[in-house]
Amino acid sequence: MAQQINGNDLIALGYPQNELLGIALKANKKRTGYNRAEMLQHYAAVLENAEDYLEHKVFGKLATAIIEGVGTRLEAETIPLKEQADAYKIYGAENIEEGALKQMNIAMQLPVTLAGALMPDAHQGYGLPIGGVLATQNAIIPYGVGVDIGCRMALSVYDIPYTHFDLNQDVYKEILFEQSKFGAGAGFLRYQRAEHAVLDNKLFDENPFVAKLKDKAWTQLGSSGGGNHFVEFGYLDFENNDAALGIRKGRYLALLTHSGSRGLGATIAGHYTNLAKDLCKLPYEAKNLAYLDLDSEVGNDYWLAMNLAGDYASACHEVIHNKIANALGAQVLAKVENHHNFAWKEIWNGEEVIVHRKGATPAGKDVMGIIPGSMTAPGFLVRGKGEEQAINSASHGAGRQMSRTQAIKNISKANMQNALEAAGVTLLGAGRDEAPMAYKDIHVVMSAQTDLVDIIAQFSPKMVRMADDGSRED
């Protein structure tokens, strides 16, 4: 396989930054038998004389695309971007990768964009970067919301002394195994299924596409999926009394969960993203930011489906937290929940806008939120300050500093186990792709957003349950 050929190499040869560039890059993924220099020679030749390559085993599809005029759509058929990206605030810029900055810059060139901000946990995603906040004018971007619609954090603070956990860890381990379910596609058998009012949402009857997803939604209600989702017990330390929560200073046992809308949200995201791309033809570099007008029928349909997926994600957490509280025989002293991968109608700069927070936590004035670190690093219960430059937002976690592939390649099982032992954490499931070292330093991230949130309490994970097959969300 040819190595180290990227988009910039092909652009230098004269390839346009549109669909054709993507087709060209796919040829480099094949087992070609050519070295890098030979591949570049062929790339140049096929661009010059595509007819000579129509039957070529490596470059045949590329040659066909060139002859068929892929990537030569008239400019009039493509919605133009702004010539320059609008200015936006970046928090913790020194620790944000170039790919995330490029994606945010493109988002700031959309004709519907009014404002943006980039959180300190930001990293590259699809369309809008993870950690990106974007305010638009009456337009909704499905990939600006993300695939796992309404993914959220939920925290329950118990009346059980934290020392009870230390003395009965086998009991807590058994409860996590019995009361939670993980893995992409995982769900419950019919006799195990939970009931919840979210399944009575009228959209399951009124929207034919969503109606087909109801049984899957019921099957997966109360499960957590794969990827970086978790259910974990830990210690929550309050340095001061918090009158709003009704909590006195001290250490508490707490349950923290992170998961989203499962297959329901993922299927909704995929369907409406494809519709948006068909209706909203943007330049190649911005195609994943295709948007829908909220005044259109399809835009309104997505808005309703997105909100259903968000309500469903919340219902999943409610089921999990109720089951575990009942299994423990615990009284819940306080609950806090916040979500990301969503869009809200908010007032910004005196007008109603659509605020997309893809991997970003709402942090309006006095709004409570939870910002986790990693399976060994602390998380933080926070209260928002309502910072306008951040569009009332904060980070949704520490953010990845290694891709899943990089983490598996560079982190050994021994290193991961040593980190867990040093932090006194029992891990149930999870692979090296979720190792603590794959994430940024949460303390650095928090120090970059002191203008955005106040820390109310610190959560220390002690027993973490995750998908044990390394699966991604479905």
TIVEX-90595 format. One record per residue (C-alpha): residue number from 1; chain; x, y, z. Coordinates in Angstrom, 3 decimals. Each point is the difference from the previous one (the first is absolute). Layout:
<pts>
{NUM 'A' {X Y Z}}
...
</pts>
This chain:
<pts>
{1 'A' {0.000 0.000 0.000}}
{2 'A' {1.315 3.428 -0.900}}
{3 'A' {0.828 2.063 3.043}}
{4 'A' {-0.114 3.640 1.036}}
{5 'A' {-2.084 1.289 -2.892}}
{6 'A' {-2.610 2.428 1.239}}
{7 'A' {-2.406 2.559 -1.326}}
{8 'A' {2.626 2.737 -0.111}}
{9 'A' {2.219 -2.157 -2.227}}
{10 'A' {-2.848 -0.457 -2.464}}
{11 'A' {-1.062 3.642 0.106}}
{12 'A' {3.587 0.893 -0.942}}
{13 'A' {-0.394 -2.216 -3.084}}
{14 'A' {-3.101 1.928 -1.014}}
{15 'A' {-2.818 -2.031 1.562}}
{16 'A' {-2.951 2.211 0.989}}
{17 'A' {-1.263 0.163 3.580}}
{18 'A' {-3.311 -1.710 -0.670}}
{19 'A' {-1.478 -3.484 -0.364}}
{20 'A' {2.762 -0.977 -2.428}}
{21 'A' {2.651 0.429 2.690}}
{22 'A' {-1.767 -2.543 2.198}}
{23 'A' {-0.170 -2.530 -2.840}}
{24 'A' {3.680 0.550 -0.743}}
{25 'A' {1.029 -0.602 3.604}}
{26 'A' {-1.835 -3.342 0.046}}
{27 'A' {2.387 -1.314 -2.668}}
{28 'A' {2.861 0.477 2.442}}
{29 'A' {-1.636 -2.436 2.422}}
{30 'A' {0.276 -2.937 -2.386}}
{31 'A' {2.822 -2.521 -0.161}}
{32 'A' {1.610 1.446 -3.079}}
{33 'A' {3.567 -1.305 -0.052}}
{34 'A' {1.172 3.553 -0.759}}
{35 'A' {2.272 2.083 2.176}}
{36 'A' {-0.844 3.592 0.868}}
{37 'A' {1.810 1.572 -2.936}}
{38 'A' {-1.644 -2.405 -2.460}}
{39 'A' {-3.431 0.696 1.457}}
{40 'A' {0.470 3.747 -0.423}}
{41 'A' {1.090 -0.527 -3.609}}
{42 'A' {-3.164 -1.984 -0.685}}
{43 'A' {-2.168 2.584 1.751}}
{44 'A' {1.431 2.705 -2.262}}
{45 'A' {-0.393 -2.167 -3.112}}
{46 'A' {-3.617 -0.957 0.653}}
{47 'A' {-0.910 3.642 0.492}}
{48 'A' {1.630 0.812 -3.350}}
{49 'A' {-1.211 -3.013 -2.021}}
{50 'A' {-2.879 -1.683 1.806}}
{51 'A' {-0.972 -2.052 -3.067}}
{52 'A' {3.216 -2.008 0.294}}
{53 'A' {-0.992 -1.176 3.498}}
{54 'A' {-3.620 -1.068 -0.432}}
{55 'A' {0.861 -3.703 0.360}}
{56 'A' {2.753 0.480 2.576}}
{57 'A' {-0.453 -2.102 3.153}}
{58 'A' {1.065 2.830 2.317}}
{59 'A' {-1.008 3.177 -1.795}}
{60 'A' {-2.960 -1.175 -2.092}}
{61 'A' {-2.687 1.490 2.259}}
{62 'A' {1.890 3.278 0.235}}
{63 'A' {0.383 0.174 -3.775}}
{64 'A' {-3.701 -0.684 -0.469}}
{65 'A' {-0.898 2.734 2.477}}
{66 'A' {2.204 2.504 -1.839}}
{67 'A' {-1.559 -0.825 -3.368}}
{68 'A' {-3.537 0.150 1.455}}
{69 'A' {0.740 3.454 1.350}}
{70 'A' {-0.241 -0.760 3.706}}
{71 'A' {0.997 3.119 1.896}}
{72 'A' {-0.690 2.359 -2.897}}
{73 'A' {-3.485 1.050 1.152}}
{74 'A' {-0.773 3.563 -0.997}}
{75 'A' {0.571 2.498 2.800}}
{76 'A' {-3.639 1.099 -0.368}}
{77 'A' {-1.044 -3.461 1.235}}
{78 'A' {2.096 0.294 3.144}}
{79 'A' {-0.850 2.274 2.924}}
{80 'A' {3.055 2.271 0.356}}
{81 'A' {1.823 0.425 3.292}}
{82 'A' {1.067 3.319 1.456}}
{83 'A' {3.391 1.034 -1.359}}
{84 'A' {1.443 0.238 3.517}}
{85 'A' {-0.852 -1.867 3.174}}
{86 'A' {-1.727 2.156 2.594}}
{87 'A' {2.004 0.579 3.174}}
{88 'A' {-0.713 -2.291 2.940}}
{89 'A' {1.350 -0.577 3.506}}
{90 'A' {2.335 -2.951 0.618}}
{91 'A' {0.571 -1.303 3.528}}
{92 'A' {3.228 -1.920 0.655}}
{93 'A' {1.234 0.559 -3.565}}
{94 'A' {3.498 -1.284 0.747}}
{95 'A' {-1.349 -3.519 0.555}}
{96 'A' {-2.409 -0.232 -2.932}}
{97 'A' {1.019 -1.937 -3.106}}
{98 'A' {0.184 1.624 -3.408}}
{99 'A' {-2.753 -2.195 -1.440}}
{100 'A' {-2.552 1.318 2.501}}
{101 'A' {0.973 3.595 -0.738}}
{102 'A' {-0.379 -0.555 -3.748}}
{103 'A' {-3.443 -1.520 0.474}}
{104 'A' {-1.106 2.887 2.190}}
{105 'A' {1.314 2.544 -2.497}}
{106 'A' {-2.094 -1.604 -2.748}}
{107 'A' {-3.077 0.026 2.254}}
{108 'A' {0.544 3.715 0.548}}
{109 'A' {-0.220 0.541 -3.766}}
{110 'A' {-3.517 -1.389 -0.341}}
{111 'A' {-2.457 2.627 -1.231}}
{112 'A' {-2.359 -0.818 2.894}}
{113 'A' {2.671 0.307 2.731}}
{114 'A' {-0.367 2.885 2.453}}
{115 'A' {2.489 -0.907 2.742}}
{116 'A' {2.248 -2.814 1.226}}
{117 'A' {2.372 -1.121 2.727}}
{118 'A' {2.414 -2.898 0.508}}
{119 'A' {0.289 -1.695 3.376}}
{120 'A' {3.335 -1.137 1.531}}
{121 'A' {-0.761 -3.719 -0.438}}
{122 'A' {-0.468 0.445 -3.756}}
{123 'A' {1.223 -2.568 -2.504}}
{124 'A' {-0.804 -0.927 -3.582}}
{125 'A' {-3.327 -1.618 -0.788}}
{126 'A' {-2.371 -0.059 -2.981}}
{127 'A' {-1.309 3.348 -1.182}}
{128 'A' {0.090 2.103 3.153}}
{129 'A' {2.951 -0.978 2.219}}
{130 'A' {-0.609 -1.633 3.369}}
{131 'A' {-0.019 2.920 2.411}}
{132 'A' {-1.415 2.363 -2.608}}
{133 'A' {-2.827 2.429 0.767}}
{134 'A' {-1.788 1.627 -2.929}}
{135 'A' {-2.890 2.465 -0.062}}
{136 'A' {-1.945 0.108 -3.273}}
{137 'A' {-2.921 1.965 -1.372}}
{138 'A' {-3.111 -2.202 -0.265}}
{139 'A' {2.050 -2.944 -1.266}}
{140 'A' {0.773 -3.388 1.522}}
{141 'A' {3.080 -2.054 -0.911}}
{142 'A' {-0.482 -3.737 0.712}}
{143 'A' {3.761 -0.612 0.156}}
{144 'A' {0.310 3.138 2.128}}
{145 'A' {-2.079 -1.908 2.528}}
{146 'A' {1.797 -3.284 -0.534}}
{147 'A' {-0.849 -3.671 -0.336}}
{148 'A' {-0.692 -0.737 3.672}}
{149 'A' {-2.794 2.545 0.383}}
{150 'A' {-0.555 1.269 3.528}}
{151 'A' {2.950 -1.885 1.515}}
{152 'A' {0.180 1.054 3.630}}
{153 'A' {1.386 -0.244 3.486}}
{154 'A' {-2.186 -0.851 2.996}}
{155 'A' {1.007 0.018 3.671}}
{156 'A' {-1.793 -1.405 3.046}}
{157 'A' {1.264 0.855 3.489}}
{158 'A' {-0.881 -2.653 2.586}}
{159 'A' {-0.688 0.049 3.715}}
{160 'A' {2.200 -3.116 0.387}}
{161 'A' {3.336 0.624 1.811}}
{162 'A' {2.867 -0.211 -2.482}}
{163 'A' {1.716 -2.466 2.326}}
{164 'A' {-2.763 -2.503 -0.774}}
{165 'A' {1.395 -0.252 -3.518}}
{166 'A' {3.516 -0.727 1.307}}
{167 'A' {-1.282 -2.849 2.142}}
{168 'A' {-2.400 -1.544 -2.536}}
{169 'A' {1.597 0.312 -3.421}}
{170 'A' {-1.171 -3.430 -1.138}}
{171 'A' {-3.600 1.106 0.583}}
{172 'A' {0.493 3.155 -2.071}}
{173 'A' {1.712 -1.961 -2.752}}
{174 'A' {-2.909 -2.432 -0.173}}
{175 'A' {-2.492 2.883 -0.184}}
{176 'A' {1.852 1.587 -2.918}}
{177 'A' {0.011 -3.263 -1.925}}
{178 'A' {-3.660 -0.740 0.727}}
{179 'A' {-1.463 3.474 -0.454}}
{180 'A' {1.924 1.308 -3.021}}
{181 'A' {0.455 -1.256 -3.541}}
{182 'A' {2.775 0.955 -2.443}}
{183 'A' {1.135 -0.600 -3.556}}
{184 'A' {-0.965 1.389 -3.404}}
{185 'A' {-3.368 -1.447 -0.956}}
{186 'A' {-0.550 -1.410 3.483}}
{187 'A' {-3.546 -0.046 1.325}}
{188 'A' {-2.374 -1.813 2.301}}
{189 'A' {-2.178 -3.022 -0.638}}
{190 'A' {-3.723 0.722 -0.084}}
{191 'A' {-0.634 -1.161 3.575}}
{192 'A' {2.865 2.216 1.220}}
{193 'A' {-1.103 3.194 -1.701}}
{194 'A' {-0.708 3.138 2.000}}
{195 'A' {-3.069 2.179 -0.368}}
{196 'A' {0.213 3.770 -0.365}}
{197 'A' {-2.265 2.820 -1.153}}
{198 'A' {2.505 0.975 -2.715}}
{199 'A' {-1.228 -2.973 -2.041}}
{200 'A' {-3.439 1.654 -0.146}}
{201 'A' {1.395 3.013 -1.880}}
{202 'A' {-2.426 0.765 -2.843}}
{203 'A' {2.901 0.202 -2.480}}
{204 'A' {0.189 -3.791 0.072}}
{205 'A' {-3.460 0.068 -1.625}}
{206 'A' {0.227 3.137 -2.145}}
{207 'A' {3.422 -0.413 -1.651}}
{208 'A' {0.142 -3.220 -2.097}}
{209 'A' {3.810 -0.105 0.095}}
{210 'A' {0.152 0.397 3.785}}
{211 'A' {-2.845 -2.485 0.451}}
{212 'A' {2.209 -2.770 -1.389}}
{213 'A' {2.490 0.638 2.815}}
{214 'A' {-2.371 -0.396 2.921}}
{215 'A' {0.669 -3.670 0.678}}
{216 'A' {3.770 0.559 -0.071}}
{217 'A' {-0.460 2.934 2.368}}
{218 'A' {-2.003 -2.126 2.408}}
{219 'A' {2.528 -2.843 -0.221}}
{220 'A' {2.927 2.300 0.850}}
{221 'A' {-1.749 2.184 2.599}}
{222 'A' {2.193 0.112 3.103}}
{223 'A' {3.184 -1.258 -1.705}}
{224 'A' {3.246 1.881 -0.518}}
{225 'A' {1.468 -1.158 -3.314}}
{226 'A' {3.690 0.048 -0.818}}
{227 'A' {2.801 2.472 -0.599}}
{228 'A' {0.835 2.299 2.904}}
{229 'A' {-3.285 -0.565 1.827}}
{230 'A' {0.103 -1.134 3.613}}
{231 'A' {-1.808 -0.612 3.272}}
{232 'A' {2.208 0.546 3.032}}
{233 'A' {0.015 0.355 3.766}}
{234 'A' {2.264 2.560 1.593}}
{235 'A' {0.573 2.518 2.755}}
{236 'A' {-1.427 3.504 -0.304}}
{237 'A' {1.755 2.600 2.151}}
{238 'A' {-1.627 3.330 0.870}}
{239 'A' {2.363 2.525 1.583}}
{240 'A' {-2.929 2.249 0.931}}
{241 'A' {-3.712 -0.235 0.663}}
{242 'A' {-2.116 0.382 -3.121}}
{243 'A' {-3.385 1.476 0.840}}
{244 'A' {-1.377 -0.364 -3.531}}
{245 'A' {0.566 -3.765 0.049}}
{246 'A' {-0.746 -0.360 3.691}}
{247 'A' {3.355 -1.707 0.593}}
{248 'A' {2.313 0.652 2.950}}
{249 'A' {3.770 -0.070 -0.419}}
{250 'A' {1.620 -3.412 0.267}}
{251 'A' {0.549 -3.222 -1.938}}
{252 'A' {-2.907 -1.896 -1.567}}
{253 'A' {-0.449 -3.213 -1.946}}
{254 'A' {-1.338 0.774 -3.478}}
{255 'A' {-0.907 -1.649 -3.297}}
{256 'A' {1.092 1.634 -3.257}}
{257 'A' {-1.213 -1.125 -3.430}}
{258 'A' {0.872 1.010 -3.550}}
{259 'A' {-1.943 -1.200 -3.042}}
{260 'A' {-2.410 1.205 -2.639}}
{261 'A' {-2.859 -0.914 -2.294}}
{262 'A' {1.355 -3.336 -1.206}}
{263 'A' {-1.184 -1.383 -3.331}}
{264 'A' {-2.990 2.358 -0.102}}
{265 'A' {2.188 3.115 -0.053}}
{266 'A' {2.620 -1.457 -2.311}}
{267 'A' {-2.605 -1.014 -2.595}}
{268 'A' {-1.747 3.373 0.163}}
{269 'A' {3.350 1.765 -0.415}}
{270 'A' {0.975 -2.054 -3.039}}
{271 'A' {-3.365 0.396 -1.723}}
{272 'A' {-0.291 3.758 0.371}}
{273 'A' {3.677 0.602 -0.760}}
{274 'A' {-0.487 -1.685 -3.373}}
{275 'A' {-3.112 2.100 -0.647}}
{276 'A' {1.890 3.157 0.939}}
{277 'A' {2.853 -0.857 -2.384}}
{278 'A' {-2.492 -0.547 -2.828}}
{279 'A' {-1.777 3.298 0.633}}
{280 'A' {2.920 2.184 1.061}}
{281 'A' {2.863 -0.250 -2.504}}
{282 'A' {3.051 1.489 1.672}}
{283 'A' {3.599 0.034 -1.260}}
{284 'A' {1.868 -3.260 0.544}}
{285 'A' {1.882 1.138 3.103}}
{286 'A' {-3.298 0.985 1.680}}
{287 'A' {-2.247 -2.852 -1.166}}
{288 'A' {-0.358 -1.512 3.490}}
{289 'A' {-1.426 3.317 1.205}}
{290 'A' {-3.044 -0.198 -2.265}}
{291 'A' {-2.903 1.738 1.713}}
{292 'A' {-3.786 0.014 -0.044}}
{293 'A' {-2.241 3.064 0.131}}
{294 'A' {-2.160 -0.279 3.113}}
{295 'A' {-2.912 1.499 -1.929}}
{296 'A' {0.101 -2.934 -2.424}}
{297 'A' {-1.922 -3.221 0.565}}
{298 'A' {3.139 -2.148 0.154}}
{299 'A' {1.712 2.480 2.331}}
{300 'A' {-2.951 -0.071 2.376}}
{301 'A' {-0.133 -3.805 -0.214}}
{302 'A' {3.663 -0.235 1.017}}
{303 'A' {-0.507 2.491 2.836}}
{304 'A' {-2.828 -2.095 1.441}}
{305 'A' {1.933 -3.262 -0.477}}
{306 'A' {3.112 1.509 1.619}}
{307 'A' {-2.014 1.059 3.040}}
{308 'A' {-1.560 -3.456 0.235}}
{309 'A' {3.473 -1.556 -0.070}}
{310 'A' {1.101 2.383 2.757}}
{311 'A' {-2.999 -0.922 2.147}}
{312 'A' {0.736 -3.670 -0.658}}
{313 'A' {3.630 0.398 1.104}}
{314 'A' {-1.214 1.613 3.222}}
{315 'A' {-2.454 -2.854 0.509}}
{316 'A' {2.838 -2.527 -0.345}}
{317 'A' {1.883 1.707 2.838}}
{318 'A' {-3.146 0.190 2.120}}
{319 'A' {-0.551 -3.743 -0.375}}
{320 'A' {3.623 -0.789 0.874}}
{321 'A' {0.071 2.295 3.029}}
{322 'A' {-3.350 -1.253 1.328}}
{323 'A' {1.028 -3.650 -0.359}}
{324 'A' {3.307 0.515 1.802}}
{325 'A' {-1.500 2.128 2.796}}
{326 'A' {-2.621 -2.685 0.580}}
{327 'A' {2.625 -2.757 -0.017}}
{328 'A' {2.013 1.927 2.588}}
{329 'A' {-3.015 0.981 2.067}}
{330 'A' {1.374 3.531 -0.190}}
{331 'A' {-1.639 3.385 0.348}}
{332 'A' {1.092 2.510 -2.622}}
{333 'A' {0.944 3.276 1.643}}
{334 'A' {0.561 1.922 -3.236}}
{335 'A' {0.016 -0.585 -3.744}}
{336 'A' {1.730 1.973 -2.753}}
{337 'A' {-0.260 -0.646 -3.738}}
{338 'A' {1.291 1.823 -3.057}}
{339 'A' {0.289 -0.870 -3.666}}
{340 'A' {2.083 0.743 -3.079}}
{341 'A' {-0.253 -1.025 -3.673}}
{342 'A' {-3.133 2.086 -0.274}}
{343 'A' {-1.414 3.273 -1.284}}
{344 'A' {-1.948 2.565 2.002}}
{345 'A' {-2.038 3.086 -0.853}}
{346 'A' {1.618 2.763 2.045}}
{347 'A' {0.255 3.770 0.062}}
{348 'A' {3.451 1.250 -0.977}}
{349 'A' {0.869 3.609 -0.671}}
{350 'A' {-3.684 0.900 0.232}}
{351 'A' {-1.338 -2.471 -2.567}}
{352 'A' {-1.149 -3.607 -0.062}}
{353 'A' {2.664 -2.337 -1.345}}
{354 'A' {0.533 -3.740 -0.270}}
{355 'A' {2.949 -0.958 2.222}}
{356 'A' {1.710 -3.274 -0.930}}
{357 'A' {2.146 -1.507 2.756}}
{358 'A' {1.854 -2.997 -1.386}}
{359 'A' {1.874 -1.370 2.978}}
{360 'A' {-0.512 3.180 2.011}}
{361 'A' {-1.877 0.544 3.263}}
{362 'A' {-2.659 2.697 0.471}}
{363 'A' {1.434 2.500 2.502}}
{364 'A' {-2.503 2.827 0.228}}
{365 'A' {-0.150 2.043 3.194}}
{366 'A' {-0.516 -2.393 2.963}}
{367 'A' {-0.594 -3.005 -2.293}}
{368 'A' {1.352 -3.183 1.584}}
{369 'A' {2.199 -2.397 -1.953}}
{370 'A' {2.393 -2.917 0.323}}
{371 'A' {3.388 -0.086 -1.735}}
{372 'A' {1.695 -3.436 0.273}}
{373 'A' {3.718 -0.699 -0.352}}
{374 'A' {0.812 -3.639 -0.766}}
{375 'A' {-0.402 -3.350 1.732}}
{376 'A' {2.769 0.993 2.422}}
{377 'A' {-0.119 3.813 -0.090}}
{378 'A' {-2.477 2.048 2.000}}
{379 'A' {-3.139 1.539 -1.397}}
{380 'A' {-1.590 3.244 1.142}}
{381 'A' {-3.456 1.138 0.982}}
{382 'A' {-0.178 3.562 -1.295}}
{383 'A' {-2.286 3.025 -0.112}}
{384 'A' {-0.005 2.137 -3.128}}
{385 'A' {0.959 3.668 -0.054}}
{386 'A' {-1.869 0.913 -3.173}}
{387 'A' {3.015 1.189 -2.003}}
{388 'A' {-1.279 1.576 -3.232}}
{389 'A' {3.221 -0.524 -1.977}}
{390 'A' {-0.318 -3.742 0.664}}
{391 'A' {-3.681 0.170 -0.997}}
{392 'A' {-0.849 -1.176 3.542}}
{393 'A' {1.992 -3.219 -0.401}}
{394 'A' {2.874 -2.004 1.512}}
{395 'A' {1.877 -3.203 -0.830}}
{396 'A' {-1.813 -3.335 0.262}}
{397 'A' {3.027 -1.876 1.299}}
{398 'A' {3.767 -0.226 -0.283}}
{399 'A' {-0.033 -0.727 -3.738}}
{400 'A' {2.064 -2.593 -1.831}}
{401 'A' {3.668 0.552 -0.745}}
{402 'A' {0.327 -3.374 -1.750}}
{403 'A' {-2.347 -1.580 -2.502}}
{404 'A' {-1.270 -3.459 0.869}}
{405 'A' {2.419 -1.545 -2.470}}
{406 'A' {2.939 1.960 1.430}}
{407 'A' {-0.945 -0.975 3.533}}
{408 'A' {-0.127 -3.714 -0.792}}
{409 'A' {3.319 0.248 -1.818}}
{410 'A' {1.871 2.052 2.611}}
{411 'A' {-1.456 -1.001 3.374}}
{412 'A' {0.820 -3.411 1.441}}
{413 'A' {-2.289 -2.008 2.249}}
{414 'A' {2.632 0.242 2.722}}
{415 'A' {0.132 3.809 -0.196}}
{416 'A' {-3.764 0.199 0.172}}
{417 'A' {-0.162 -2.370 2.959}}
{418 'A' {2.693 1.961 1.833}}
{419 'A' {-2.009 3.211 -0.441}}
{420 'A' {-3.123 -1.672 1.370}}
{421 'A' {1.815 -1.384 3.029}}
{422 'A' {1.658 3.331 0.740}}
{423 'A' {-3.405 1.694 0.033}}
{424 'A' {-1.684 -2.773 1.987}}
{425 'A' {-2.558 -0.635 -2.767}}
{426 'A' {-1.700 -3.323 -0.761}}
{427 'A' {-0.753 -0.269 -3.725}}
{428 'A' {-2.748 -2.259 -1.300}}
{429 'A' {0.344 -0.268 -3.759}}
{430 'A' {1.537 2.593 -2.380}}
{431 'A' {3.013 -0.332 -2.268}}
{432 'A' {3.202 1.957 -0.490}}
{433 'A' {-1.811 2.406 -2.330}}
{434 'A' {-1.548 1.458 3.173}}
{435 'A' {3.216 -0.037 2.064}}
{436 'A' {0.544 3.072 2.199}}
{437 'A' {3.067 0.997 -2.019}}
{438 'A' {-2.152 0.363 -3.129}}
{439 'A' {-1.556 3.117 1.529}}
{440 'A' {1.261 3.504 0.658}}
{441 'A' {0.900 1.110 3.524}}
{442 'A' {-3.336 1.028 1.522}}
{443 'A' {1.740 2.489 2.309}}
{444 'A' {1.473 1.828 -3.002}}
{445 'A' {-3.424 0.031 -1.647}}
{446 'A' {-1.681 1.369 3.117}}
{447 'A' {2.644 2.701 0.444}}
{448 'A' {-0.791 1.228 -3.518}}
{449 'A' {-3.674 0.593 0.826}}
{450 'A' {-0.001 1.746 3.358}}
{451 'A' {-1.938 2.833 -1.692}}
{452 'A' {-2.719 -2.453 -0.991}}
{453 'A' {-0.831 -2.039 3.120}}
{454 'A' {0.460 -0.151 3.765}}
{455 'A' {0.964 -3.368 1.478}}
{456 'A' {-2.505 -1.128 2.640}}
{457 'A' {1.262 -3.515 0.758}}
{458 'A' {2.551 -2.560 -1.192}}
{459 'A' {-0.929 -3.539 -1.024}}
{460 'A' {2.600 -2.790 0.333}}
{461 'A' {-0.826 -3.217 -1.923}}
{462 'A' {0.421 -3.196 1.992}}
{463 'A' {-1.838 -2.718 -1.952}}
{464 'A' {-0.552 0.440 -3.723}}
{465 'A' {-2.182 -2.126 -2.289}}
{466 'A' {0.411 0.351 -3.794}}
{467 'A' {-0.544 -2.084 -3.116}}
{468 'A' {2.394 -2.927 0.182}}
{469 'A' {0.365 -0.524 -3.740}}
{470 'A' {1.451 3.357 -0.981}}
{471 'A' {-3.113 0.606 -2.078}}
{472 'A' {-1.041 3.354 -1.357}}
{473 'A' {-3.517 1.337 0.334}}
{474 'A' {-2.564 -1.208 -2.548}}
</pts>
